[in-house]
Amino acid sequence: MDQEVRITLRLPADLHEWLASQAKSARRSLNSEILHRLEVGRGDHSADDQSP
């Protein structure tokens, strides 16, 4: 079973706005969008076609 860790993340307002827009376009939550981008960024190719 995967464990989840909760963090507080501070983002510049413009980055938050951009991420929220990208999440809406991809029909993901903001949290899922951030997770997706982190997984793709680390080379987790299984995330390329999936929404977390």
Buried (B, 14 or more C-beta within 10 A) or exposed (E): EEEEEEEEEEEEEEEEEEBBEBBEEEEBBBEBBBBBBEBEEEEEEEBEEEEB
